[in-house]
């Protein structure tokens, strides 16, 4: 197993114990749904202390693609990021939505126009505002845009949605469907499915779930609950997201 330290909304670090099976499920799914091969160049710009770096680091190694490793803290400079992508003809890049918004604003129209090599652009780590999704489709039209969602407790990303168009009046961007060997449910306080349009809490399950929190059995019992829709021993993770 491996341990990923996650800092949630409380600011208190939590060690999340993930299995190799969980991480590999996410990686192999990604290589199928967001396919790359030996001709591709993947941008590695997320610090390894953040869970979003897992796919950037390991996916190209698994398939034999090239990795474009940016300078330390280079991800904080939109101009540098854009110039490196253009110079090295990178084909796949990931952004946290807030950084993507800054990137689109500050990189400059000429530099963004030079990113014609990018064919896969993914976001995760935060909610993707519809306006940012629409701006991405407009300014980097050659890239397929994927909105990924997931907590560290579910191997970083557990749902996905390709964004082809955004309604002008949209207030949220869809997070889509579960990845391989995974489930998602919107439930009420009694773990019952809620009707479409009724608020509920998002629960996720499947092989990507962590074993729990290191040395925190109380928190593990609170957040990982028995799956009422699965087989005996199956669990769901309470994301806290509505």
Secondary structure as UniProt FT lines:
FT   STRAND          2..7
FT   TURN            9..10
FT   STRAND          13..18
FT   HELIX           20..33
FT   TURN            38..39
FT   STRAND          41..44
FT   TURN            48..49
FT   TURN            51..52
FT   HELIX           53..63
FT   STRAND          66..69
FT   TURN            72..73
FT   HELIX           74..76
FT   HELIX           78..88
FT   STRAND          92..95
FT   HELIX           97..106
FT   HELIX           109..113
FT   TURN            116..117
FT   STRAND          120..123
FT   HELIX           130..139
FT   TURN            141..142
FT   STRAND          144..149
FT   HELIX           152..154
FT   STRAND          159..163
FT   TURN            168..169
FT   STRAND          177..178
FT   TURN            180..181
FT   STRAND          182..187
FT   TURN            189..190
FT   TURN            196..197
FT   STRAND          201..206
FT   TURN            207..208
FT   STRAND          212..213
FT   TURN            214..215
FT   HELIX           217..223
FT   STRAND          224..226
FT   TURN            228..229
FT   TURN            232..233
FT   STRAND          235..238
//
